[in-house]
Amino acid sequence: MSSGTQYVVGPAGCGMLLRGPLGAELMLAAERTEGRLAVVEHPLAPRALGSPVHTHRNQDEYSVVLEGVVGAEVGGQVIEAGPGVMLVKPRGVPHAFWNPTDEPARSLEIISPGRVRAVLRRPGGDLRHARGTGSAAAGGRGRPLRP
């Protein structure tokens, strides 16, 4: 390995996991962190469902909103988060996320431990086949959070 390259992950080290209204681009694979964590960027099209309500037994997720507004339901609480806000989705707590606006949104998700493929699965299939315009809870009840 050439000098310093073990400390830099460039576009060649990334990979598209999902395409469509919910994208998922692997920014840092668990293999680079001995399984401790993985980092995924989620571009969300306007009014796109990111994930229906689901629960992880073994992973915690932390989502930093980079652009736009991301709606979420975490533990029954409906929230909307703007740029700079981190959404905490602990293991064992039901959660969902979506884009509640007519503008694109983007978030950076830290998954620990870094079993990304397990996180991107849902009962009955995987998120590549999920369709919808948002959670049933996304009817505007959440208030935008700003840092």
N, C-alpha and C positions, 0 to 999 in steps of 0.2 A: 504494500500500500504506500503510495507516495506521501510525502510529508504533509500532515494536516488533513488529509482526506477523510480520516476516520471521525473528524469533528465537524464535517460538513455533509449535509444531505441535499443534493440538488435535484432538479427535475427528473434526472435519469433514475434516481432512487425512489421515485414516486410511482404510483400506478392508479388508474381509474378503476374503482370497484363497482360503481353504479353510474349509469347515464340516464338522463331524463329529467322530469320535474324535480326529483330529488337526486342530486349527484352525490357521489362519495369518492373523494380522491385520497388515497393513502399517502400521507405526507411523511410519516415516520413509522416504519414497520416494527412490530414487536421484536423481531429478530435483532434489530439494532440496539435494543434496550434489555436484552436477556429476558424478554417477556414481561418486564415491569409495566410498560405502557405502550400505547400506539397513539398516533395523532392522525386524524382524518378531517379534511375540509369538506363541508357540506354546502354546495350552492343550492339554493331553493328558488324555484321559479315562483312568480306571483301566484298566490292562493294555493300553493302545493302542499300536500300532506308529506311531512318528512317521515313520520312513523306513527302508526296507530298505537293506542295504549298497550304497553307491554312492560314486563318486569324482568330484570336480569338477576340471577342468583349469585353470580360470581364477579360481575364487573361494576365499577363505578364509572359514571360518565360526567365530564365537566365540559360545558359548551360555552365558548366565548363568542359573542355575536360580533362579527367584523363589519357587517354592512346590512342596512335595512332593519327590519323588525322580525324577530322570531317569537312565535307564540308557543307556549308550552303548558302542559298540564303535568304537574309533579305532585304525587301524593294527594290528588284531588284538588289542588290549588291551581287555578288558571292564571297565567301571567303572560305579559308581553315584554320582551327585552330588546333594547336598542344597542347600538354599537358600544363596546366596552364593558357590557354587563356579562357576568358569568352565571350560567344556569347550572345548578348542582343536582345531579340525578343519581342518588346513592343506590347501591345494589339493594334489592328487596323492596324498592319503592316503585309503584306503577307510574309510568310517564309516557308522554307522547310529545311530538313537536311538529310545527307547521309554519308556513308563512301566511299571516293573516292579511297581508296588504296586496296592493296592485303593483308593487315594486319588487324587484329581485332582493333576495337576502342571502347572506353567507355567514356560516359559523365555523369555528375551529373546535373540534371535539377531541378531548383527551380521554382515552379509555384505559382503565387500570383494573386488573392486569390487561395486557394488550392483545386479547383474543378478538381481533376485529371481525373475523368471519363469523364467530359465534354471536357477536353483538348485532351484526347485520341480518341475522335470521329472525324470522317470526314464525309462530305456529302456522302450519299449513303452507309454507312456502317462504320465499325471501322477498325483501323489499323491492326488488326489481319489478315485481308484479303488483305492488300496491298502487291503488288509484284513489283519488279523492281530492277534496278541496280543503280539508282541514278536519280537526277533531270536532265532534259534536259540541264540545265545550268552547269552540272557537267563535262563538257568536258575539264577539265584541265585549265580553264581560271583563276580560283582563285589561289592565292599565299598562301603558308603556312604562318601562323602567329605564331610567337614564343614570349613568354614573354620577 
